[in-house]
Amino acid sequence: MGKEVVLFASEEPHSLKDVAAFLRELADKLDGNEVVLRKGSEELAVQIPNNVVLELKVEEEEKKQRTQRSLEIE
């Protein structure tokens, strides 16, 4: 298996409404086979192939008297 290199990473809290808007915009850009990711002054343009692997994961974690759920899209 090849070595994985992280070219861009971002993990920040957002409202569900903002995440939904981002995903809609991302979906529109995927139709054009190119996505430009920005974080501050950092920018990365990525050509997306016609066939990709979609990974979805839902996790549940117990934290101090509450349960936290997360959705990961890769």
HUURVEN-V516574 format. One record per backbone hydrogen bond with DSSP energy under -0.5 kcal/mol. NH is the residue of the N-H (numbers start at 0). CO is the residue of the C=O. E is the energy in kcal/mol with one decimal. If there is no record, write none. Layout:
# HUURVEN-V516574
NH,CO,E / NH,CO,E
This chain:
# HUURVEN-V516574
6,4,-0.6 / 18,14,-2.2 / 19,15,-2.4 / 20,16,-2.1 / 21,17,-2.3 / 22,18,-2.6 / 23,19,-2.0 / 24,20,-2.2 / 25,21,-2.7 / 26,22,-2.4 / 27,23,-1.9 / 28,24,-2.0 / 29,25,-2.3 / 30,26,-1.2 / 31,28,-1.1 / 32,29,-1.7 / 33,28,-1.3 / 34,45,-2.5 / 36,34,-0.6 / 36,43,-3.1 / 38,41,-2.5 / 41,38,-2.2 / 43,36,-2.5 / 45,34,-3.2 / 47,32,-2.6 / 53,51,-0.5 / 54,52,-0.5 / 56,71,-2.3 / 58,69,-2.3 / 60,67,-3.0 / 62,65,-3.5 / 65,62,-2.5 / 67,60,-3.3 / 69,58,-2.3 / 71,56,-3.2 / 73,54,-2.9
